[in-house]
Amino acid sequence: MTEDDSAPAAANSWAVHFPGNLRWSNAMQIVKGMVPYAAVAMDEVERVGRRLEARAAEADLDRVWREEWAAMADRIAGVADTAAAEGRPITAGHHYMRAGNYYYNAERFIPPGAEKMAMYRKALRAYHAAMERLYPEIERVEVPYEGTSLPAYFVRGAGSGRRPTVVLFDGMDNAKEMSVIFAGLDFAKRGINTLAIDGPGQAEALRLRNIHGRHDYEVAGTAAYDYVASRPEVDPKRVAVMGYSFGGYHAPRIAAFEKRYAAAVAFGAIIGTFMIGSPTTRPSSRPIRARAPPRSSNSAGWWARPTTRPRSNGRRSSRSRASHSGSNARFSCCTARTIGSCRSRRRKNSTSGSARRAST
């Protein structure tokens, strides 16, 4: 990577940084989303963007992505290390935070394996170093879960006594280190506690603890509720569950099955699995099944346990069928806006099948 930033940027937009390359544009959007929280710097993001554009014709684009983001992360982490050694904790903290996000982005398209783990550990080291210097109020905690634990951060809301609390789950390609910065710190200012957690199949839980995703995410939701309800600063009657990205699927399911949550907030990204809306607003009433990009670091094949993958003939396993849930990219339509139409289709199909049998 060079320091030359004099070349004019190619025509793009904030949303579509790389026209024609959805994967890069989506990943770049995630980085840009951290700009308002001083967790990345737009100048550095744009420099990486220009380097990526210059290499867009190369054969291995995943390698290109990794190299450019890792190069920027290494440079920023080097500045942070120097500042830390010189006793300048604030400067070091800001650089560590940006390096953590750049390392995590560099890790995105690396297939599961030693190289991916090494990059993730660099991100986690930088994130932890940043929070220790900038946000000492962020507490690293462990949430008991099925004989092990889920990693999380807890931030106390301003004030005293028992306060409302948000349990915050991220998605397939996000992390609790992002959640606690863009949500937890602001919630705290408003007197709301936050538990930012990597649930099964998410970030640290998957990468370092081999805890895979699961369809019955209410199990993780219950574990998180039990943990926060045990804390003296939490009002157990005012606990909400919140999820964004793929967590926007998990949060409504958790609230549906774990009745102790008082509210649910879903910023979902489920369009790729099922088109959400009424049948009249969809091009087809048939569900659209998502396909994970090949070699994606966040593909469903890594997220879910191998034993829950759909059969090769496309039919669900008896375990999935019995629990009314698909696995991997095959989830049942359990969101509030689709469940009604799903039930209608099932009744219609059942009625049609009965009529056909009767006629024969």
Phi, psi and omega in degrees: 000140180254168178264003182286115178241024183276341182291135179295143179286144176291156181298125176206192177223169180300320183280322183243086183287329182234085181307130180091352180234090184296320183298313179295318182296318179296316180295322178294325178298321180296320177295312182299332181296343179267000181301313184297346184253015179057030180264348171217166178241128185298326178300315180292321178297317180294322178299315177297319179302318180292322177295322178294317179300322181292340182247014187293345180270356180290158187287316185259088184288332177295321177294319178302312181301313181298314185295317184289317179290323178294323179296316178295318180298318179299318181296314182291321178295326177297318177297319180297315180298320179295315180298320179296318180294331181270005177078031178246079190294326183290313176300316179298316182299315180296320179290323176297320180298315180293319179299320179300316179292324179289320176297317181296324177288324177297328182288341192309310187258014176278128179298153177306134182158189185297319181296320179296316180297321180296319179293320180295320179296325175297317179298314183294320177301315181293317178301312182297318180296324178293313184293323179300326183269325186262324188226068181297345179286347177281121184258127175277125185227167177238129181259114180305134185204110173045054177081357176225211178208157176255133181285142183204169172239142176239131178236124179283139175285153178298148179111194182224170180078189179281129186239160174296155187220144174245127170265119190243114176260139178266202185241203182288328186236029175237188182205156179299333178295331175281315183302315186292333179281310186277346180237310187301317182293320179288322176301319182300321179297335181264010177081022182246128173287154177224133167249105176266118192231142168269107181277183178306132180082007184240131168041241187298323181301320179280312189289315187257345184239356177059034176265107186278164177293165180210152181286324182273069187291351176298339176297314176292323179297322177293318178300318180294319179297313180303322180293307184294325181294340179278351184270141185292338182271005184252131171273109185295344178271355180231061177243126178248150173253136183227140177219145177230162187056229180292341173297341176292344169276318185294318187301311179297323179295317179301313182295329180291327185257330178258097190287350182285344175291135182276339183201164177221140177233126183234115169255080192275159175225058188256008182301326181288342180262312175219135176289116185275136180138179180285160180303332182286342180260358179256148177295337179205149178280353179282140179294147177260119182268130183281146172243124179290139178301144179300140177066010178294139180295337186247025181293152182297333180297333176269326184296319185260158177294142178305330183288350181252011179288148179295153175295157184294339180276004175092350179273150181284154175290163180298326179296315180290319183296319182294329183266007182053050177209140169278177177232164185054240183269021187237065184271150175288157181276091185253002180285154188301325186275351181247342187294326179296313180293327178295316179296321179299317180295322180295316179297319180296315180295321179295317180296316180297319180294322178294321180294321179294320180294322180295323183288338180269000000 
